[in-house]
Amino acid sequence: MTQMLALFGHPVSHSKSPAIHGVFGKENGIDLEYDLWDVPPEMLVETVRHAFESGKIVGANVTVPHKEGVILACDHLTSEAKLAGAVNTLHFRDGKLWGHNTDGIGLVRDLKAKGAILSGKRILMLGAGGATRGALKPILDESPESVVLVNRTVSRAEQLVNEYYAHDATYQQVLTATSWQDEMLGERAFDVIINATSSSLSNTFTPLPKGAIGSDTIGYDLMYSDELTVFMGYLLEKGGKAVFDGIGMLIEQAAYAFQFWFNCLPDTAGVYQLLRN
C-alpha cells in the first residue's frame, strides 16, 4: 500500500523533500508518494485537518511560514514540539494528529558529522523565530559553555529565553539574549555561529560587532545553497575557519521525521551524495 506524505509551506516549489524521502522509502522498502502543498496561512489549519482526516496523507512535513501556526491543527504535541513552540513533522495516529519537531536534532547531528564540537563552546544563534525555537533544546543538551540569542527585535529573543527559563531554571546559567549591535558580542570570539534568519534569502546580512568572529569560528547557515550564502561569505571574509550551508540539516531532520512516521531511522549518506551531485 502506497504511503502518502506531504509538505505544507508557502511557497514549496523549491523543496528537496520529495527527493529525500523518495530515496529513504526506496532504501527501506516503503512505497510512498510525497506531494507539495502550497497553502496560504489563512487556510492552513483547515487544509491540514482535512488532509489527514480524509485519509489523503498519513504524514507530513511543515516548512516556513507554518511551523508555529500549524500547532493549532494538532491534537497532541511531543515534548520537543512543546518546548520549541514549533512543529515541522506531523503524523496521524489512532485518529489524532501529532506534531513533532526534528529540526534541532537534525542540526546537531549534522554539525557533529562536520566535526563541530558544541560541548563547552560559545555558540551564537542569529534569529529567534521558528527555526531557532526548533534548534535550541538539542543544542543546549550538548552542554555548551554559553548560547547567546540575538534578534533585530530583542524582545522576541528575550521572550524565547524566558520560556526556557520557565521550563528549566538551570538554563539561566547558559542561555542569554541581546541585541544584534551589542558590543559585548565582540569581547570574545564565538566558536560556532548559526544563522537562523532569512537574511540569506534576501541576500543581505547585518554585520556583527568586531571580534565576534575569530580564526576558529565555524559558521552554519540553516538555508541550503549550492553557492556561498551572504552569511557564509561574510563569516569567511571576517576570518572565520569554515562555513556550511543547511543541506545536511535538511537531510538529517528528514531522517528523524521518517523515523517518526515509520519507526525506522534511514541512512543519510546516499541522499547527501545525491543532492550534492
PyMOL commands that set and color helices and strands:
alter all, ss='L'
color gray80, all
select helices_A, chain A and resi 17-27+41-53+69-73+79-84+103-113+130-140+154-167+169-173+183-186+199-202+230-237+247-262+269-276
alter helices_A, ss='H'
color red, helices_A
select strands_A, chain A and resi 3-9+32-38+59-62+76-77+89-93+96-100+122-126+146-151+175-179+190-195+213-221+242-244
alter strands_A, ss='S'
color yellow, strands_A
deselect
rebuild
show_as cartoon
